[in-house]
Structures are given as structure tokens and as C-alpha cells.
Amino acid sequence: MTPHYTAPGCRGTEYCSQILVGENSAIGAVAEAHGGVCAINRFESHSGMNALRALVAPLHEGGRFFSRVTPCGSHAGSAAAVARGAADICAIDCVTHGLLARHRSAALAGTRILCQSSTAPAIPFVTRVDRGEEFAARLQTVLLEVLVDPATETARRDLLIADGHALPLAYARIKEFATDASAQGYPELR
């Protein structure tokens, strides 16, 4: 079950990462961040690491693009590192960026969007695999009902969710980001 987010950068059930730099940064294109410091939420993140790795993979030199990559633990932490000058660039999924802009705009103060990554399937609602197919089907039915219920309209608007769609597992695209970067000689964000 995949939400249809309304955040800038989302298209239907796809999302992207917003690539952020400092508000007054001279960086005008991703290539200009070469040799800089990159902040990420964590190395396992698609939106905070993998999408950015795919974006800079064609630009690396000898398997390195950044002078340092700093894990910050959250997207807001990555934005804060960029805002205070501790990092030159970061990637934040567009849904989180939209939610921060709407509800905690101070968390983005001192940053600006440089560009966007390629899109990928948006983060789905999930449940434990050991719950079984019957439970998953019931949960999906309930979620689809909730996501069109007029009583949830305000909450959905606040969460930047228009509705949701039952999609086949189309998440292999996220793995392609990593595979493509590796094929270009850039298997790790560095």
C-alpha cells in the first residue's frame, strides 16, 4: 500500500530527494559540491544516501566525490548540518522536506534546494511479514478506506497525503540506483 503524497517533488506514488545546500552557498550545480562535505541521515537510507550517490556517481574521481560523508541520524539533522556550515550538501526525501517546510520551517532555515534526484516508488505502509497474507489484505483494505474517508481529510492534508494505491512491489527501482552507481565505479558514497 503506497501513499500518494502531495509534497513538491512527488508524482503520484513516486517521490524524490531534495538536494540541499546552504542558503548562501556558491554551489550552483551538484558537480560544484566535488570535494565538499556531505551530510546523510544514515548509510542505509535510499532518500538520504542512495539517491544522492546515484546523482554524483557519474562525477566521481577514483571512487570519491566528497572529502567526507557525515551521518547525522535524521533528515532534519542533515539539513541542520548544512545550515550551520558543517556540511556543504545533503539529500532529504521530498515528503520529509515538505513536512518540515509545513510544520517545522525553522528546521530548513539556512538551506535551499539545489536540485532533485531521480524519482523512485514512495515509501509504502508496511507490516511485519509474519502477519500473513490475510492480515496484510485486511490492513490494505482498511488503509485504502481511511485514505479516502472525508473524516480524515484534514489529517491527510497535514501529512501531505492525497490518497493511497495498492501497487505491486515495484521497489526494485531503488536497488537500481545502487546497481547503476556501482556499475559506474561508485559503490559507496564517498
C-alpha positions as CSV (number, residue, x, y, z in Angstrom):
1,M,0.0,0.0,0.0
2,T,1.7,3.2,-1.2
3,P,0.5,6.7,-0.3
4,H,0.1,9.3,-3.0
5,Y,1.9,12.2,-1.4
6,T,1.3,15.8,-2.4
7,A,4.7,17.2,-1.4
8,P,6.6,19.1,-4.0
9,G,8.7,16.6,-5.9
10,C,6.1,13.8,-5.7
11,R,4.4,12.5,-8.7
12,G,1.6,10.0,-8.0
13,T,3.1,7.2,-5.9
14,E,6.7,8.3,-6.7
15,Y,8.9,10.6,-4.7
16,C,12.4,12.0,-5.0
17,S,15.1,13.6,-2.8
18,Q,15.6,17.3,-2.5
19,I,19.3,18.1,-2.7
20,L,20.0,20.9,-0.2
21,V,22.9,23.3,0.1
22,G,23.4,26.3,2.3
23,E,21.2,29.3,1.6
24,N,24.2,31.4,0.7
25,S,26.2,28.6,-0.8
26,A,28.1,29.3,-4.1
27,I,27.2,25.8,-5.2
28,G,25.0,26.1,-8.3
29,A,25.2,22.5,-9.6
30,V,25.8,19.2,-8.0
31,A,29.2,18.9,-9.7
32,E,30.3,22.0,-7.8
33,A,30.0,20.1,-4.5
34,H,33.0,17.9,-5.5
35,G,35.5,17.8,-2.6
36,G,32.9,19.1,-0.2
37,V,31.4,17.6,2.9
38,C,28.2,15.6,2.6
39,A,25.7,15.0,5.4
40,I,23.4,12.0,5.3
41,N,20.8,10.7,7.7
42,R,22.4,7.2,7.5
43,F,24.2,4.9,5.1
44,E,21.2,2.5,4.7
45,S,18.8,5.3,3.5
46,H,17.6,5.5,0.0
47,S,16.5,9.1,0.1
48,G,19.3,10.4,2.2
49,M,22.2,8.4,0.7
50,N,21.4,6.1,-2.2
51,A,19.6,8.8,-4.3
52,L,22.5,11.2,-3.8
53,R,25.1,8.5,-4.6
54,A,23.3,7.8,-7.9
55,L,23.3,11.5,-8.7
56,V,27.0,12.0,-8.2
57,A,28.2,8.6,-9.5
58,P,28.9,9.9,-13.0
59,L,31.0,12.7,-11.4
60,H,33.3,10.7,-9.1
61,E,37.0,10.5,-9.4
62,G,38.6,7.3,-8.4
63,G,35.6,6.2,-6.3
64,R,35.5,9.5,-4.4
65,F,33.4,12.6,-4.8
66,F,33.2,14.1,-1.4
67,S,36.0,14.8,1.1
68,R,33.9,13.4,3.9
69,V,30.5,11.9,4.4
70,T,28.9,12.6,7.8
71,P,26.0,10.5,9.1
72,C,23.6,12.8,11.1
73,G,20.9,10.3,12.2
74,S,18.0,12.1,10.6
75,H,17.0,14.2,7.6
76,A,16.5,17.2,9.9
77,G,20.0,16.6,11.3
78,S,21.4,16.6,7.8
79,A,19.6,19.9,7.0
80,A,20.9,21.4,10.2
81,A,24.5,20.4,9.4
82,V,24.1,22.1,6.0
83,A,22.5,25.2,7.6
84,R,25.3,25.7,10.2
85,G,28.1,25.1,7.6
86,A,29.2,21.7,9.0
87,A,28.3,20.2,5.6
88,D,28.0,21.5,2.1
89,I,25.2,19.3,0.8
90,C,22.6,16.7,1.8
91,A,19.7,14.8,0.4
92,I,16.3,14.8,2.1
93,D,13.3,12.9,0.8
94,C,10.7,15.4,-0.6
95,V,8.0,14.2,1.7
96,T,10.1,14.9,4.8
97,H,11.2,18.2,3.3
98,G,7.6,19.1,2.6
99,L,6.5,18.2,6.1
100,L,9.4,20.2,7.6
101,A,8.5,23.2,5.4
102,R,4.9,23.0,6.5
103,H,5.2,22.1,10.2
104,R,8.8,23.0,11.3
105,S,10.1,25.5,8.8
106,A,12.9,26.6,11.2
107,A,14.5,23.1,10.5
108,L,15.1,24.2,6.9
109,A,16.2,27.8,7.7
110,G,19.6,28.5,6.1
111,T,19.2,25.9,3.3
112,R,17.9,26.0,-0.2
113,I,17.0,23.3,-2.8
114,L,19.8,22.9,-5.3
115,C,18.1,20.2,-7.4
116,Q,16.1,16.9,-7.1
117,S,17.2,13.3,-7.5
118,S,15.5,10.8,-9.9
119,T,12.2,9.5,-8.7
120,A,11.5,6.2,-7.1
121,P,8.4,4.5,-5.6
122,A,7.3,6.3,-2.5
123,I,7.7,4.8,1.0
124,P,4.9,2.3,1.5
125,F,2.9,1.4,4.5
126,V,4.2,-2.0,5.7
127,T,3.6,-4.6,8.3
128,R,5.5,-7.5,9.7
129,V,6.0,-10.3,7.2
130,D,4.9,-12.9,9.8
131,R,1.4,-11.4,10.0
132,G,0.4,-13.3,6.9
133,E,-1.4,-12.5,3.7
134,E,-4.8,-12.4,5.2
135,F,-3.8,-9.8,7.7
136,A,-2.0,-7.8,5.0
137,A,-5.1,-7.8,2.8
138,R,-7.3,-6.6,5.6
139,L,-4.9,-3.9,6.5
140,Q,-4.6,-2.8,2.9
141,T,-8.4,-2.6,2.7
142,V,-8.7,-0.5,5.8
143,L,-5.9,1.8,4.8
144,L,-7.5,2.4,1.4
145,E,-10.8,3.2,3.1
146,V,-9.1,5.6,5.6
147,L,-7.2,7.4,2.8
148,V,-10.4,8.4,1.0
149,D,-12.6,8.9,4.1
150,P,-13.7,12.6,4.3
151,A,-13.3,12.4,8.0
152,T,-9.5,12.1,7.5
153,E,-9.2,14.9,5.0
154,T,-7.6,17.4,7.4
155,A,-5.1,14.9,8.8
156,R,-4.2,13.7,5.3
157,R,-3.7,17.3,4.2
158,D,-1.4,17.9,7.2
159,L,0.5,14.8,6.3
160,L,0.7,15.7,2.6
161,I,-1.2,12.5,1.6
162,A,-3.9,12.7,-1.1
163,D,-4.9,9.0,-1.1
164,G,-3.2,5.6,-1.5
165,H,-2.8,2.9,-4.1
166,A,-2.3,-0.8,-3.9
167,L,0.7,-1.3,-6.1
168,P,2.6,-4.4,-7.0
169,L,6.0,-4.5,-5.4
170,A,7.8,-2.0,-7.6
171,Y,10.7,-1.3,-5.3
172,A,13.4,-2.9,-7.5
173,R,13.9,0.6,-8.9
174,I,15.5,1.6,-5.6
175,K,18.0,-1.2,-6.0
176,E,18.8,0.0,-9.5
177,F,20.1,3.3,-8.1
178,A,22.8,1.3,-6.2
179,T,23.4,-1.0,-9.1
180,D,23.9,1.8,-11.5
181,A,26.2,3.7,-9.2
182,S,28.3,0.5,-8.7
183,A,28.4,-0.1,-12.4
184,Q,30.0,3.4,-12.7
185,G,32.7,2.5,-10.2
186,Y,31.0,4.3,-7.3
187,P,29.6,1.5,-4.9
188,E,29.9,3.7,-1.8
189,L,29.1,7.3,-1.1
190,R,32.4,8.9,-0.5
